[in-house]
Amino acid sequence: MSGVHEIQSLPGLPCSDFQFNFIQRVKITFFFSISDEIKLKNNEVIFSQFYTVSGEFMASLPSVVVGNTLKLENEFKKNSVTSLPFEKKNHSPINSDKALEPLNLEFREALSLIKEGSEKVESASYVPLLQECIKKKSVSEAEAIHGHIIKMGIHEDLFLMTFLVNVYAKCGMMGSARKVFDNLPKRNVVTWTSLMSGYVQNSQPEVAISVFQEMLEEGGFPTNYTLGVAFNACSLLGHFELGKQIHAYVVKYEIGDDTSIGNALCSLYSKSHNLDSAVKAFQMIADKNVISWTASISACGDNGDSAMGLSLFVDMLCADVEPNEFTFTSVLSLCCIMQALKIGSQIHSLSIKLGYGSNLRVTNSIMYLYLKNGWIIEAKKLFDGMESISLVTWNAMIAGLAQMMDLGEDGIAAHSSGFEALNTFLRLHHSGMKPDLFTFSSVLSVCSSLVALEQGEQIHAQVIKSGFLSDVVVGTSLVNMYNKCGSIDRASKAFVEMSTRTLISWTSMITAFAQHGYSKQALQLFEDMRFVGVRPNKVTFVGVLSACSHAGLVKEALTYFDMMKKEYKIKPVMDHYACLIDMFVRLGRIDEAFDFVKKMDFEPNEFIWSLLIAGCRSHGKLELGFYAAEQLLSLNPKNSEAYFLLLNMYLSAERWKDVSRVRKLMKDEKIGKLKDWSWISIRDKVHSFRTGDQLNPPYENIDNFLSDLHDKASTMGFELHTSLELKNEEDDEATFPIGRHSEKLAVSFGLLNTPSAAPIRVIKSISMCRDCHSFMKFISQLTSRKIIIRDSKRLHKFVNGHCSCGDFGSLV
């Protein structure tokens, strides 16, 4: 937000003093912007710094912005701030390069004359040229002007050299800025503050604190702006105790009501997760500006009190303070957290009214809000209506669609969102814009959820081509993608090829080995991780205990469980107990599994009760199984899969009174048939199957082919477990036709329509029954195909008659 103002005359400073005596035809221009406010008073120019906001932040203000608020002169405020009621404005970014072309020409000519000439120039006349250097980030031109200043012998001018410190800092040359500072014969607080601000702006807050201490040791007295910069440095470093000490100075001199100090304190306490103190700092501010309100709203969001943040936003509007783009992005992020779609849509309307309808940051935030709440059509309208789309926008759209997969009401909606995300990535690729690591991370997670190995491999190739293979985030995403697509060899290869590994990388690979039944490799990798000095966390131990569970390594599992508690001081959570219970159930040690349930410090969740039910059914512990099933229903009375499971358990035991009771409960709770869907992707097209569907072209051959597979499998020993078919009250026959569950249809279609050596990859909406699990083992052996099915509980990889789950799927 900058303007060009031609100076005619200013109080106390005649215009003639500003004229270039070597360029008669150059107009004297100054550039006033948010970055630099030039105050001219009593023939002395004093400037104060205020940092502009980085263009990539959408949801919150950087701490540098919050702290360095200018206290503008009253006259300046009158000219720059519009009072409410708000008027519609255009806040979209504009390209000012064309408007400044003549000025750039004059700048180059002036710079050329400076380099060639030796005529003395008034010190204040260098300011416009130095301002242009800041705008162009031109170090070489700044150095040329610096050389001319030294040549003219005015390098001891405090104002000019302080301004030069500012120029070098904004160009990222802190070494040069420090050299100018050190060579000054005297310094004032503005000089110290300029250097401190430069270090904060250039991500060296520790040096800024050191400069602050130097200033105090030399007897300098900090201004409000100096303290604001110091607070920001403390925030960036996480030195909150030092920040509190500086706060004590503020309290002593009763300047806590200053806007810049209050803003910086609000940011400091927010980052230290002390929301109460952040809000108190905000409330102390006498003259709250838009940055003050935005800082407090962001603090609420960062510290988990979204409701308070929305309340503050309402108070802000009532106080007639006009929100800016950062206010809107902050408050829209709160709406995302609270899923407050109605409030978010009202804020969208307000943003349009205030002229932010085409603002990129605000539009991105609104689009993300709509995506997260399932308003895909509205989000796409916003996306398609943008005049220019930045990479941040593409990433927001892809990430939002990826999240919609988890929030979808059913598998169909989830898959629709996933393939929409892949199509959006394809559009990004065709646009010519290069994806970054966040793009690749999001789209690889989509491939993971869709079990879309072919697309994942194509994206892997793009990762290599784009040079992001060495990035640890992308590398870990590749490991997860190949793991969830059932390719453990490629997951392992991606892990080995990572140049650097984080705890998340190690944990992902350990978990992948465990899920695929490679328990020995998982435990060896865990020991390797410890050997190189990486400290495991609770998620790592879930993978380790899962590996022990798959292999039935009871002694090792209990040893690792104790190691977790005693050596690493990690308190067990539900998932740790689930792994141990899973292990005992697999081994048929049902009583020990129930004993572990009693040892837990919390009530078992649905997954643990499901494990116990499966174990009890498999090992004939029917009474314990009925008890576990009833507990499962009490946790989730709307769980249709649990009702059908309990119903069939009673049917198998011929306990007709309990059958009637469960059926009545299902009727009262309006439990319908299970939505059993399966999907398979072949040549970039998704084919979905539902149990009981009438198969039409091109699927009419599936029934005959599946019947042949059943016959062949029967000759190898396969038997249909008809007693386990799901029934309901309205139909005493099987709700799902015997032998035609959805995954069987999907796998049959895959076998008919893919090359003979290609693996079959299917996603199923509910857990596999024991009949289908047994059938897939025979088919993998019969066809010599790898069959990978991910159901609602786990990944099943069938190879040569064996499953990666260790046949635990047959217990369900």
Secondary structure as UniProt FT lines:
FT   STRAND          2..6
FT   TURN            11..12
FT   HELIX           15..18
FT   TURN            21..22
FT   STRAND          29..33
FT   STRAND          36..41
FT   TURN            42..43
FT   STRAND          44..49
FT   TURN            55..56
FT   HELIX           63..67
FT   HELIX           74..80
FT   TURN            97..100
FT   HELIX           101..116
FT   HELIX           123..125
FT   HELIX           126..136
FT   HELIX           139..151
FT   TURN            152..153
FT   TURN            155..156
FT   HELIX           158..170
FT   TURN            171..172
FT   HELIX           174..182
FT   HELIX           189..201
FT   TURN            202..203
FT   HELIX           205..217
FT   TURN            218..219
FT   HELIX           224..237
FT   HELIX           240..252
FT   TURN            253..254
FT   TURN            256..257
FT   HELIX           259..271
FT   TURN            272..273
FT   HELIX           275..284
FT   HELIX           290..302
FT   TURN            303..304
FT   HELIX           306..318
FT   TURN            319..320
FT   HELIX           325..338
FT   HELIX           341..353
FT   TURN            354..355
FT   TURN            357..358
FT   HELIX           360..372
FT   TURN            373..374
FT   HELIX           376..384
FT   HELIX           391..407
FT   HELIX           411..431
FT   HELIX           437..450
FT   HELIX           453..466
FT   TURN            469..470
FT   HELIX           472..484
FT   TURN            485..486
FT   HELIX           488..496
FT   HELIX           503..515
FT   TURN            516..517
FT   HELIX           519..531
FT   TURN            532..533
FT   HELIX           538..551
FT   HELIX           554..566
FT   HELIX           574..586
FT   TURN            587..588
FT   HELIX           590..599
FT   HELIX           606..618
FT   TURN            619..620
FT   HELIX           622..635
FT   TURN            637..638
FT   HELIX           640..652
FT   TURN            653..654
FT   HELIX           656..668
FT   TURN            669..670
FT   STRAND          677..682
FT   TURN            683..684
FT   STRAND          685..690
FT   TURN            691..692
FT   TURN            697..698
FT   TURN            700..701
FT   HELIX           702..715
FT   TURN            716..717
FT   HELIX           722..724
FT   TURN            729..730
FT   TURN            738..739
FT   HELIX           742..753
FT   TURN            756..757
FT   STRAND          760..764
FT   HELIX           770..783
FT   STRAND          787..790
FT   STRAND          795..799
FT   TURN            800..801
FT   STRAND          802..803
FT   TURN            804..807
FT   HELIX           808..811
//
